[in-house]
């Protein structure tokens, strides 16, 4: 199920310890077997990160707030947690192309 989200492509994604992980590319929605207790989250932010050497996938459950004017998504977790949770690996439903991809609008004036 697609959610109405205010995010834009290329928004910055920042951890709780104020480290910029990268730029938001799109959102993936799980179609079945949602169970946060088993770490089967409903939706994931796909973030392009130079520091991580590619894409990382952050469950939307860990979004703290969104500053639309600044184009920044703030997370509740630290960079250490992102590394520890191995969010640099694509979840099986995304790797197996079973997600519903939500492409995000490109902000006006973005340099492509």
Buried (B, 14 or more C-beta within 10 A) or exposed (E): EEEEBEBBBBBBBBBBEEBBBBBBBBBBBBEEEEEEEEEBBBBBBBBBBEEBEEBBBBBBEBBEEBEEEEBBBBBEBBBEBBEEBEBBEBBEBBEEEBBEEBEBEEEEEEEE
